[in-house]
Amino acid sequence: MKKFIGVFLTAAFILAFFLSEYDPYYGSWAFYAGGSVMVALGFVYKGEANSTSCFWSGLFIMLVTFVGANVSGNIYSETAETLKKQSIGNSQD
């Protein structure tokens, strides 16, 4: 069962990597979901070999994707606001 979980997580992260190359939105969700699964499995199998590293690695992946999504969303909203102000200023000329 644990070999299946390892193969599944590896395949999920490879899929997330390729997905992030083609569509960053869904790629970041795939990384976040993979990190969530790692955290859950690290908690379920606590006390066993590699469960602590699985838990903390998953938490790190979740943190990076969450912060990255919020920062990029903030940049996008500021850019949209700036462009809107420029278009309003140009239309009055």
N, C-alpha and C positions, 0 to 999 in steps of 0.2 A: 504494500500500500504506500509506503513512504517513497519508494522508487517512482511510483506513478505520480505522486504529488510533486516530486522533484522534476520529473519530465514535464508535467503539466505547467508548473511555474516557469520553467525555462522556455517552453513553447509560448506561453502567454507573454513573457517579456520580449521575446523575439518578434512576436506578432505586434506588440505595442510599439516596438522600435520601428518596424516597417510601416505601421499605421501612422506613426507620428511624422514620417517622411512624406506621406501623401496627404494626410489631413491632421494637422496639429491638434485640433479640438478633440477629435476622438482618440488620438494617440495619448493625450494627457489623461483623458478619462480611463484609458486602458492601463496606463501606468498606475494611476490612483487605485483602480480596482485590484491590480496585482499586488500593490503594497498593502491594501486592506486584507487580502487573502493571506499574505505573509504574516501580518500582525495576528490575525485570527488563528492561523496554524501555530505560530509561536506561542500563543497563549494556551491553546488546547494541548499541545505537547510539551508544556513547561516541565522542566526537570530532566528532559531527555537531551541527548546530544544535539547540538546545533540549534536548539529551539530559541535560545537567547539571541543568537546572531540573526536568526530569521525574524524574530520580533523587532529588534532594533533596526535591522535593514529595511524592513517593511515600513516602520515608522518614519525612517529617514526619507524613503521614496515618497510616502504620503505627504510629508512636510514640504519637500521640494516641489512636488507637483501642485500642491495647494497654494504655496506662496507664489510660484511661477504663474499660476492662473490668475491670482489676484493682482499681481504686479502688471501682467500684460493687459488685463481688463482695465486697470487704472490708466495705463498708457493709452489704450485705445479710446477710452472715454475722453481723456484730455485732448487727444488728437482730433477727435470728432468735434469737440467743442471749439477748438481753435479753427478748424476748417469752416465750421458754421459761422463763426465770427468774421472770418475773411470773406466768405461768400456774401454775407450781409453787407459788409463794407464795400465790396466790389459792385454789388447791385445798385448801390446808391450813387455811384459815380456817373 
